Amino acid sequence: MLPRSIRNSSRAVSWSVGLMLFAAAPQQVAAQAPPPAAAGAAEPTAEVPSSGDASLAQSEAQLKQRYDRLELLASRLGELSAATQPRRAALLRELISQSRGRDVAGQFDRVIEAMEQESYSTALERQNALEADLQKLLDLLLQEDRDRQIESQRKRISRYLQDLNRLIRLQRGVKARTDAGDDAARLAEDQQRVGQRTKQLGDEIEENENSPAPARSPDAGQETKPSPGGDPSSSPPEPMPGEPDGAETKPQPGSPGQPQPQSPSPEANPGSPAGEPSDQQTPQPGPPQSPPNQPPQTTPIERAAERLRQAQLRMEQAKQRLEQAQRDGAADEQTKAVEQLEQAKAELERILRQLREEELERMLATLEARFRKMLDAQIEVYDETKKLDAAANKAPAHELEIAGSRLSRQEATIVREADRALVLLREDGTSVAFPEAIEQARDDMQAIAERLQNAKFEMITQGLEEDVIEALEETLASLQKALQDLRDQQARQGQPGGGQPGQQPLVDKLAELRMIRALQKRVNDRTVQYGAMIDGEQAFQADLLEALDELALRQQRIFQATRDLDRNEE
């Protein structure tokens, strides 16, 4: 089991560290490992040659060296990419932290020790535990890989949608010209061009998404059987292989344009042009009740590709009708082609919504964990600040300075966590109030760190810390609610909802307004607090004047965030 886990780990980390550390070592261990039956005999005196024992332990030691090298280089890469790729740097730092927390290097040592002592049952148990921990580290590394996959797939689907919208406009234009009585020969040529572009898009989707076309020939054959002369073998080799002749248009009750919006995948082949009548002469051995079990086996991208094939088939039929000067029949086929294109568009939009929901869930979970960590650390700093303030008149000055420096370093780590959270929020770009709230909290954290460094533990410092704790608590609660709402939405979502695909914000507008209200409330409270510290009508204390200037700037930023939110709503 261990060699497979190391091999999988090597594949997972190669993209992040640019190394091929585990390329050959797993095969060496696999070749020298004892058979499972011998290893599972639970007897230290299993019959394995002593030379093999040493070789097996030596191979395990080589794997440990490779893992140590991997951990070191991952740490260095995390430091180098901190400025340009903060998300990857955070992921690598988390990898190192979990690796050391799980004592992976020590687990390698214990496996080697058991092998050297010929205790194979113990070695196997430790290998199983090590494999489980390596799999968890692999899952952690795959998080960024999944983020890249989501982004890449979203770009492809968006491009498909652009092309598909253009095809819909072109097809509607041809349909309108057909209804208006334009020249039939010219319409047939234009219809053929639109059909060719539709086929190209369908082929591109199948090729890029690795979605093989569902078998269409049984359905096509079923559709032609009710009408004489509709043998597919007699039709010319048009772009859709095996497509039937113009006689196909007789069984229109089974056309794909009408029953499918209510049930996107009604039969075994979701885009079957025969639709519901296909069960009359189905070549499949299963009973009629089997089709309801089929739709979950098809993906939205496969259904979109199938809809495009059906649309191209309808366009080809419309072209043939136009060549035969049958305008009414051509218009019917064009209408059905538009319906198929619209259904393909709906499937692609469904994919974009699913990708966005997955991205939101991952981001909200990441932010929730980060803010919980920041909140716990800030509460700890706040408690220590109050203790130092209470002991300020009793403890020696140099001890207070040392303690303040220690707390300042702790606060600086919280500032770095806030910076990373800000990067995530700004990369998402769908929230206005939350980045502003975190930025203000980050500024307060920096002020706290400076004041702690100067051994200032009085009410101003504590007030800043209380505001930061309150901001973190509000942000954490909003993120938890947004995550729960998203999961509830996914649980009750039988069909994709309306709205623009892929545009769901990180948090809703109500949460944004609540956050702006909380920001304004903190400014108001701090204004009252500073006002109580002023003797008379004018402030003269330098720290207080600086705090008031910062408060005025903060009020301006809240106004700007509110205005941006209002503009986005429009």
C-alpha positions, 0 to 999 in steps of 0.5 A: 500500500505504501508504494502506491501512496508515495507514487500518488503523492509524487503525481500530486506535488509535481505541479507545485514544487516542480520536482520528480522526487518519487519517480522510481523509488516506489517501484523499487519498494514494490518489487522488494516488498513481501507478499501480503500473505507473508506480511500479514502473518503477524509473526516477526519471524516470517520467512524472508531472506535477511538480505531482502530485509536489509534491502527493504529497509534500505529502500524505505530509508531512501523513500524517507530521504526523498520525502524529507527533500520534498518537504524542504523544497515545498517550504522553500517554494512556499516562501518564494511564491508568497508574493506572487501566488499567495494561495499556493504559498498558503497551501504549501505552508499548510502542507508543511504544518500538517506534515510535521503535526502528523510526524510523517518523517517519524512514521517513516523512521518507525516503519524502517525500525520495524523492518530492521527488526523483522516485525512485518506485522508492525511494519504493515500497520505503520505503513497503513497509518503512514499511507492514510496520512500521506493520502490526507496530504495528497488531498490537501495538495489537490485543492489548488489543482481543483481550483485550477481545473474549475477555472479552466473549465469555466473559461471553456464553458463560457467560450462554448456559451458565446459560440452557442449564443451566436449560433442561436442568433444566426439560426433565428435570423435564418428562421425569420427570413424563411418566414418572410419569404426570402430566396429559398436557394440562398436560405438553404446555403445559409442554413447549411453554414449554420449547421456546419458551425453547429456541428463544429461546436458539438465536435469541439465540446466532445473532443475537449471534454472527453464526452463520447457521443451517446449511441444515436443509431438505434433511435434514428432507426426507430424514428425512420421505421414508422415512415416508409422510405426512411431507411438511413442506409439510403440517405447520403453521407451528410455531416451527421453519420447515419442520419435519415432522409427527408422522410424523417419528418413524418413522425413529428410527435416524437420530435425533440423540440417539445417534450424535452424542456420538461424532462431534459433526459426522458429516455435512455438516450437523452437527446434522442430525436425519437423521444417518447415513441422510441420504446416501440422498437427498442433494441435494448433488452431491458424492461420499459421501466429502465429508462428512468435509471439512465439520466443520472449516467449522463452529464450536462456536457454530454447532454449539451453535445447531444442537443447540438447534434440534434440541432444540426440534424434539424438544420440539415432537414430544414436545408433539404426542405428549402431545396425542395421549396417546402417553406412550412416544413423548413420553418418547423425544422428551424423552430425545433433546431432553435429549441435544441440550441436553447436546451444546449445553452441551458445545460452549459449554464447549468455547468457554470452554476455548478462550477460557481457553487463548488468554487463558492463552497470551497472558498467559504470553507477556506475563509471560515477556517482562516477567520476562526483561527484569526479570532482565536489568536486575537482573543488570546492577545486581548486576554494577555493585553488586559493582564499586562495592563492590570500589572503595568504598575507592578511589573518592571518596565523591561518585563513589560517591554518583553511581553509587549514584543511577544504579543506584537509578534503574535499580532503580526501573524494575525495581520498576515492571515488577514492579508491572505484572506483579503487576497481571496476576497479580492480575487473573487471580486463579488463582495464590496463590504467584506473586503472593506471590513477585513481591510479595516480590521487589518489596519486595526491589527497593525495599529495594535501590533505597533502599540504592543511593541511600544508597551501600550496596553491601555484602553485605546489598545484594548478598544482596538482589540475589541473592535477587531474581535467584533469584526472577526466574529461578525465576518465568521458568522456571515461566512458560516451562514453563507456556507450553510445557505449554499449547502441548503440550496444545493440540497433542495435544488432539483433543477437549475434556477434562473439568473445569470450563470456563474455570477452568484456572489460570495455573500448575498446583498443582505449580508453586505448591508449588515456588514456595512451597518456593523462598520458604521456602528463601530465608527460611531462607537469609536467616535463616542469613545474618543469624545469621552477622552477629550478634555474640553472641545478640542483634542491636543493629544498626538495619539488621539489626533492621529486616531481621529484622522484615521476615523475620518478616513474610515468613514469616507471608505464606508461611504465609498463601499456603500456607494459601490454596493448601490451601483452594483445593485443597479 
